């Protein structure tokens, strides 16, 4: 069958289709991951062996843009973001609408989805305070979320904006929590760090970006007011892992990668807003916890077992209490 | 609707395709048709949107096609068959009569953009004597029935179906998916080569030899077999035998028959044999009822083209 060339860009051919299929199967793609795929496609097209390392960024870009144009009529979009810790750009196929169809696309039960929603809530609400923007949690903390605290009223779904919470919400068993958290990592929605913290993956940030803003940020907030979802001063993407200004009330945040480039172009290493020195020692993400003295002390004491203790919860909780007391000290972030 | 008619109607593809691309461009220009990016989106609104009043007929057809494509992708993701009733409920709504037109246009888009197509699943065969008798009584013959179910299959040429391109999906995880695909391919191959059915005892014996009788990397073997039945890879037929244990027979399910073609089975067998004896190909052809020489994976394409004639 010959192609109808007049609406798909250029020579949209089987190679593009194969690329799209490969992309769909993986959900996300980086340039490096694309190399063997494109090499195989080029090999098929040109009847000679093409090696993965012959694939250039330009090849990748052109396939991504062709794929992006091709899927856009179906409310799908290819978005990209810099990974917050690894230095590579992550591309993901993102659903730009939520509808009943998308619900099917999740292989999890309503209870499981509700649990995941509670986990994300906890990341952005409970474990994300002006004092300590951890934006992550460990398995112990996830386990505490296994049962819904109170009947959810008109809760929005995680990625579907759905109405699944209508049946009486049930909790998960401890063992199910573990499986669920692991499968969220396997499916590419959460990432798990070496120290056992779960946070949103690059893909989740891409897909949920607008949902996060809607759910956790106050649209009527005043300029300069602390908001739950914050953006990198340099690249303008969401920051859940990165650095923050030494001044607690200053809202400037930077990704680690972005910070290097950012200060290279400035004469002084100081905050672009309040001009305090930028130490790079105040953190957003798990280091807000792991770099505290309490955590370090706890780890020295209990070694690996720290993972299974309540220590993280205590540190984060302690932080909450202090905040309620509203002391004005620099705090325990260092 | 009998499959016969469906095929005939497919000839209309090309005109419709032109029409459709025109609609598509129109809808791109009309930003108000963008029904999903608003912050207040929810399911109800989507439904209303589907029933957009007349006057915007072109656009609404276009919306339906889009919905069907998304529905098909979503079903495949969960390995649920695309049911015609599902299309009616979730896609067409009040436009049930446009089924054929929307289906063909969506098929076209799937082929053109994604290199995939919806393939109709075969009807579950009447295997037991009882079922067959029942069918005779009702006067329905197997040939005329339509399963009213489809799955998505790739229609890319063989050269593109190499491991780096169509490697296992990362859902639920790359390793698990790979193991799962490998497992059902082997089981389906075994069943097919045993002339389409395998007694429970024989299957268990094979599984024991594969060291898969109790556990598989992802789960207990019995759970995996259950999942395979649920997803239509396998059929398990239980016949009551009076005064004895039930007779259990394993067959290939509808999805299994479409997804794991005789050609793929032939490839698996050749791979296992490595160094095949002389009359190997001939024997294999006979067992599988296929010609092995041609381009194996092009069959879907070929079939589609035949239908267009």
Interface residues (C-beta under 8 A of the other chain):
Chain A: X1 X3 X4 X6 X7 X8 X12 X14 X15 X17 X18 X19 X20 X21 X22 X24 X25 X26 X27 X36 X37 X39 X40 X41 X43 X44 X45 X70 X71 X73 X74 X75 X96 X97 X98 X99 X100 X101 X102 X103 X104 X105 X106 X107 X161 X162 X163 X183 X186 X187 X188 X210 X214
Chain B: X17 X18 X21 X24 X25 X27 X28 X35 X36 X37 X39 X41 X42 X43 X46 X66 X67 X69 X70 X71 X73 X74 X75 X77 X78 X80 X90 X109 X111 X112 X113 X114 X115 X116 X154 X156 X157 X159 X160 X162 X163 X164 X165 X166 X167 X168 X169 X170 X171 X172 X173 X176 X304 X305
